[in-house]
Amino acid sequence: MSHHDTFFMDEDYEDARNCRYKQVLEEEEMMDEDMDDDIDEYKEVLDGTVAAPPPSSSYIPNPIDPRFEAVELTDIVVNPSVKVGPQDFVLLKVLGKGGYGKVFQVRKTSGQDAGKIFAMKVLKKATIVRNQKDTAHTRAERNILEAVKSPFICDLSYAFQTNGKLYLILEYLSGGELFMHLEREGIFLEDTAAFYLSEIVVSLEHLHEQGIIYRDLKPENILLDAKGHVKLTDFGLCKETLDAEEKTHTFCGTIEYMAPEILMRCGHDKAVDWWSLGALMFDMLTGGPPFTAESRKKTIDKILKGRLTLPAYLSPEARDLIKKLLKRHVETRLGAGADDANDIKAPPPLPCATPGVTRAGGRNRRRRGACMEELETRLGSGPDDADPIKAHPFFRHLDWDLVYAREIEPPFKPDIQSEEDASLFDTKFTKMTPVDSPCEATFSLAENNPFAGFTYVAPSVLEQQNNIIMSKPRVRRSNPTSDEAMQ
């Protein structure tokens, strides 16, 4: 049986594959029509003119979060002769490119891990510091990558900076983006989707247990390792929460997978990740996100008040899980405290509604102040978080203990020819000549450095280096800043 045959077993799936992004869907459920009043109240959101507020106590508590301690490369913890910087890596290929920089496949040329392949994310400081929000996002990503260790999360080995750039050295995941596999196959069979979704659920659950909201779940941010298992990457939009009840109001994420409460800017918590999971599940099984249009404005309009349609070939279990994840009422969304035993036929009125205040058409008019006040009291992820999702019949064939242990055989095992094989990444990038171009704008590493404490070396690397130190005399020298030591 070919790999193609493992994903498509009947004509219905083949037809759906051939019409990816086309509307051959059966109308299933009208989701809360009364949301269209919100369009009038939040025109600035629909026009795409709303900018996220600068970081405040509701986003990142401090420029340097006290919960995270940077590991400095000094003569106390590492061999003084070992210095890590761009010169210690050879560029092999371009894996991705964006507005802030590039991601390269690299090989380390020095140290105990010489010859090992990594992914090197390079960010331009001059571009990032133009916006205080972007600076906070960058710091958050580095902090989260250091703090969160999970087999389902991309691992950070090093972080360092030069006067003009920031560098994150991450594990190289040769299986490529789930996006590329989904693009190639069109849609997945339900068993295939269940495997990937189960590992994503476990990764989100782990983040939530650490008080972190992911907020940017999409196929491009889900990578596969050499065995075909899932790893989440790109934590620039994560929110580090200090307690379970804290809400954030930052407008961020990818529009097509973004929860309505983010668009409404009424406050949100980790329940937004379960909406995104529902949107991703819909994408895997039908060929595209549930709400799309030719413009940003119309896409947001559909997310807020559009009709959810589901194809006839989906199983009852798949249809039920999608509907329960894509609930606009947060309190009825699966993973947000809703009971998965019975489908909710008639959700309660939106707490944002103001009874008795009407206009033409008889719809409730909403007041932003009331919306903010009510959402602050009812928006919550629920104490069970991922448990009702894992208990849903869609996952009835999975042993969750095996999922946690990564012992379930992936439906697709990457055909990797060598450690540096990049054939499963987009050729649009891998055909580029890898060049880490010099920066015109530079910043002092000592004075007013917005990225002080960025330096990091993984404990496993430090352990290897300290083993060498124990066998050599310690060399005393002045204690430099962490960033000077990295150069």
N, C-alpha and C positions, 0 to 999 in steps of 0.2 A: 504493500500500500504506500503510495507516495505521500509526502508531507502535505500536499494540497488536499489529498483525500481525507486526511485526518481532521481537516477543518470543515469540509463541506461534504455532507453525506446524502443530500437529497436535492431535488430540483428547486424547492422553495429557497434553500440557502444559496444555491447557485444564482438564482434570479436576483436575490437581494444583493449578492456580491456584485453583480453586473450593473446594478443601478444604485451604487453607493452615492449618497447625497441626493437621491431623487425621492419624490414624495409618493411611494407606493405603500402607504400606510393606512390602516383602517382607523377611523376616528374611534377613540375609546372613552375619553373622559374629559369633560370640561373642568379645568382647574379654576377655582375661585374667580368668577367673572368680575366681582366687585373690586378687584385690584386696579381697574382702569382709572379710578379717581386719583390714585397715586401718581399717575402719569402727569396730571395737571400740577400736582403739588411738587413734583420733582423734575421739572422740565430740564433743569440744568444737568441732571444725571443723564437724561435721554439724549441731550445734545452733546454729551461727551465733554462738557466744559468743567465738570467738577474736578478739582484737584484734591488729592488726599491731604489732610492737615499735616503740618510738621510734627515730628515726633514729640510726644508729651508723656506725662505719667501714664496715659492710657495705652501707650505703645511700648516704648522702651524706657524702663524706670530711670536709667542713668546712661550717659555716654559709654561707661564701662560697667556692665552689669556685675554687681558684687557677687552674684552666684557663680560666676565663672572666673577662674584664675588663669591668667596667661602663663605658659611655661617658657621661661627665658633660657636662651642658649648661652650659658656662662660657663666659666671654668669650674664652677661648683658642680654642675650636673652633667657636663659632657667633656669629651676630650677637647682641649683647647685648640688642637690642630684641625678639628672638624668644624667647618663652616658651611652652612647650607644657603644656597642662593640660585639665581637663574643659571649661573655658570655650571652648576652641577647636573644640568639636565640637557639632553640632546633632543631637539624637536624632530618628531617623526612625521606626524600628519596633523591636519586641522580636523577636529571632530565637530566643531560648531562655531558659530559666530553671531554676535549680537551687538546691540548699541553700546554696551559697556566694555566689550572686549571679546576675547576668543577662548576656546577650549582646545588644547593641543594634546595629542598623544605624545608622550615623552619617555625617554629612557634615562634612568639615573646613572651617572658615570662615576660616582665616588661613594665611599662609606661601605658599611656592611651590606646594604641593599643595592650595591652597584649592579647594573644590568637589569634591574626590575623595571617593568613598564608601569607608568602612572598616567593619569589624566591631569593636566595642568590647566587650571582656570586662571586666566590673566585678566585683571580688571584695571581700567584706566582711572587713576585718582581724579584727574581733572574733570572727567565726565561725571563721576559719582558725586563729588563735593558740590556740584552746582545745585544740588537739591538735598536739603537736610534729611528728607525722608529716605533717599537712596543711600545716604551715608549710614543711617540707622539700619536699613535693610541689610547692607553689606556686613555690618558688625554682627547683626543677629545671625546671619548665615554662618559666619565663622564660629560664633559662640555655640550655636546649636550643633554644628558638625563636631565640635570638640566634646560637648557634654553628652550627646546621645550616641550610644553604642548599641547597635542591633544588627543581626545578620540581614535584616531587611532595609537597612539604611546605608547609603554610600559612605565609606570610611574615609576620614581625613588623616593623612600621614604628616603633612607639613603645612605650615602657613608662614609666609614671610613677605617683606615689602622692600621696594626700592624707593627712591625719591619720587618716581612717577607712577609706579604700579603696585598692585596687590596680587599676591600669588597664593592660590590654594592647590595643594598637591593631593589629589584624591585617588582612590583605587580605580584602576582601569577596568571597566566592565565591557568585555568584548562582545556580549550578546546584543549590544545596540539598544536603541530606543524601542519601546513597545509601539510607538507611533509608526515606525518603519514597518514592523511586522503587520500591524493593522492595515496600513496602507496597501501592503502587498497582497494580503489575503482578502481585504474588503470587509468581511465580518467573521466572527468566531462562532463555532458551535457553543452551545450552552455549557457543556462540560469544560471546554477550553476556557471560556470566560470565567467560570466558577473557580478554576485554579488560580488564575491571575488575580481575580477579585479577592479571593480568600487571603492571599499573601499581602495584598494591599490593605485589607481590613486589619490584619495583624500589625502591619507597620504603622497605620494610623492610630490603632489602639495604643501602641507603645509610645508614640508621640504624645497622645492625650494624657497618658499616665504620667508623663514628665511635665505636664502643664503647657504643652505646645500645640497650637493650632496650625495645621499645614497651609491651608488656604490657596494652594495652587496645584491641585491634583489635575493632571491632564496626561495624555499618552506620551507627550514629549518629555515629561519629568519622571517617567518610569523606565528604568533601565533593566536589562537582563544580564546576569553574569554568565560565565562560560558554560554553566550547567543548565541555564534557562530559568533560574529563579529570579524573583523580582527584587529590585532595590530602588528606593526612592532617592531622588537627588534634587538639587536646586532648592535651597532653603531660604532664599532671599526674601520671600514674602511671609515667612512664618511669623507668628505672634507668640512671644514668650509670656505666658500668663503667670501671675504670682499666686492665684488661688482659683478654685473651680468656678466661683461666681463672677469673676471679672469679665467685663465686656470690652470689646474694642470697636471703634467706629471707622477704621481705616478702609478706604475704598481701594481694593487691590484684588488681584487674581485675574484669571483668563475669563473673559466675558461669557463664552459659551458654557463654561462649567461653573459659573458663579452663582451662589445662592441669592434668592431675592432679598434677604435681609441685609446683605452687603450692599446691593444696589440701592436699597431704601435708606441706608445709612442710619438705621434705627438702633444699631448695636447688634453684635453677633458674638457667638462663641463657637466651640468645637463642633456644634451641629452643622455648621457650613460644610465641613469635610464630608459629612454623610450625604448631603445634597449632591456634592461633586462626585461622590462615588456612584450615586444613581445616574447622573449624567454620563459618567464614564461607562457604566454598565449598558446604558441605552446605546452609546456609541459602538461598543464592542459587538452588540447583537443586531444592530440595524444598519450600521454604516455611517452614522453621523450623530452629533449631539442632538438632544431633544428639541432645542429651540435655536434656530439659526435663521438668518435673513441676510439680505445683500448689504446692509449697513449696520453699524454699531447701534444706532438709535433704534432700528426696528428689531434687532436681536434682543436688546434690553426690554423693549415693549413686549415681545413674546414671552420672555422669562417672567415678567411681572403679571401678565394676564392672558397668555396664549393657551391654546388647547393642546393637551398632551395626547398624541396619537401613537398607537402601538400596532405593530404588524400582527397579522392573524397567525403567523407560524410560531410565535413565541409560546412557550409552555405557560400554563396558569401560574406556576410558581415564579417564573421570571417576570411575568406581567405584574404579579402582586408585589414582588420586591421592588421593582422600579417605581410603581405607584406610591409605595410607602416611603421610599427614600425621597421622591420628588414631591413632597408635601410643602406647600407654601406656608402653612401654619406650622411653625417650628415645633410647637408642643405636640403635634400629631405625627411628626416625622420619625421614622424608625431610627433608633440610635439617639433620639432626643427625649427618651422617656415614654414613647408610645408603646402600647401593648401590641405585639405582633401576632397575637392569637386570633384576633378578629379584625377584619378590614373595617375602617372607619367610614361609614356611609355618609354621615352628615356632620362634618367638622363644625365646631362652634364658631360664632362670628369672630372676625378678626378683632383682637383687643384694641387695635388702632381705631376702630370705628367709633364714631360719636353719634349715638342714637338720637333720633329726633331732628337732626340737622340734615335737611335734604335739599336737592336741587332738581332740575328737569330730569325726568327719567326715574326719580324716586330712589337714587342710590345714596348711600351714606357718604357724607363729606368727611374727610379726615383732616385732623389738625396735626401738624407736625409735632407740636408740643405734647399732645396727648399720646401720639405714637411713641415718642421717645420715652415718656414716663411709663407707659404700659409695658413696652418691650423690656425695659430695665427690670421689671418685676417678673416677667414670665419667660424670657428667653433664657433657656438653659439646656445643657446637654443631657441632663438626667444622670442618675448615679450608675446606671447599667452600661452606658456608652455603647460599646460594640456587642455586648452580649445578646441582645435581641436580634441583631443582624446575623450573628453566627448561628443562632438557633432557627433562622428562617428555613423553610423547606427547600428553598433553592439550593442550599448547601447540604442537603440531607445525605448526600453520598460521601461527604468529606469527613475524615477523622481529624479534628482540629489539633489533637496532640501531634499528629504527623505533619500538619501544616506548620506548627510552631517549630518543629524539629527540622523542617525543610527536607522531609523524607518522602514526600509525594513526587512521583516522577513527572517532570514538566512535560506538557504536550509538545513542546518544541525545544529540541536541544541544538544550540548553535553549532554549525559546522565550522569549527575553528581550526585553522591549519597551523597556527603558531601563536605564541603569547602576544605578539604585536599585530595580529590579524585585525584589520579594521573594515573588513568587507561588509559588515552589517550596519555601518554608519552611512549617512547620506553622502553619495558621491559628489554632490554639489560642493561639499566641504572637503572631503578627503582628497579631491583632485587639486585643491589649492596648494600653492607652495607655502610650507609652514615658516612664517617669519614673525618673530616677536619684535616688532618695529619699535624704535626708540621714541620716547615721549618728549614733546617740546616743553610741556609744563611740568615742573617738578616742585616737590614740597619738602621742607626740612623735616628730617626724622626726629629732631630734638625739640623744636619749638612749635607749639600750637598744632601738634600732629593729631588730626581727628581719628587716626587709626592706631593710636598708642596701644600697646598690648596685643597687637594683631598676631605677633609671632607665636608659633605653636610647633611642637614636635610630639608625635604620638608616643605614649608611654612605652609601647613595644620597641620603638626606635631608641628611646632613651635607655632602655634596659640593655639593649645590645651595645650601645656606646659606653655605658657605665661599666660593663663587663671588661671592656678594653682598658678603661681608666684604672681599674683595680690592679692591673698588672703593670702599670707604668707610674713613675713618679709624677705627682701633681705639680703642675707649673703654676706659680702664683703670678697673677697679673691684675691690673686694674679691672674692676667690674664694669663692662660697658653696658649700654642699653641693649635690650633684647634685639632691637632692629639693627643696631650697628653690628652685633655679633652675627647676624644672619647674612650680612653682605660679603 
